[in-house]
């Protein structure tokens, strides 16, 4: 089972979309939180990736708007 988990984690990290902003950091935090929440590390990592990516996109958009407004 641990080998399958490791293979899935490596596939997520090496896939083209997984390297997007915030995904890796969110996956790590979500995986750790999921591990302590009744051993749901993979689900936590997946949700953490989505949330981390979303937060990074929102931050990027706010910074772009701030730069545009200061011109």
TAUR-V318377 format. One record per backbone hydrogen bond with DSSP energy under -0.5 kcal/mol. NH is the residue of the N-H (numbers start at 0). CO is the residue of the C=O. If there is no record, write none. Layout:
nh=NH co=CO
nh=NH co=CO
This chain:
nh=4 co=0
nh=5 co=1
nh=6 co=2
nh=7 co=3
nh=8 co=4
nh=9 co=5
nh=10 co=6
nh=11 co=7
nh=12 co=8
nh=13 co=9
nh=14 co=10
nh=18 co=14
nh=18 co=15
nh=19 co=16
nh=22 co=19
nh=23 co=19
nh=25 co=21
nh=26 co=22
nh=27 co=23
nh=28 co=24
nh=29 co=25
nh=30 co=26
nh=31 co=27
nh=32 co=28
nh=33 co=29
nh=34 co=30
nh=35 co=31
nh=36 co=32
nh=37 co=35
nh=38 co=34
nh=39 co=33
nh=43 co=39
nh=44 co=40
nh=45 co=41
nh=46 co=42
nh=47 co=43
nh=48 co=44
nh=49 co=45
nh=50 co=46
nh=51 co=47
nh=52 co=48
nh=53 co=49
nh=54 co=50
nh=55 co=51
nh=56 co=52
nh=57 co=53
nh=58 co=54
nh=59 co=55
nh=60 co=56
nh=61 co=57
nh=62 co=58
nh=63 co=59
nh=64 co=60
nh=65 co=61
nh=66 co=62
nh=67 co=63
nh=68 co=64
nh=69 co=65
nh=70 co=67
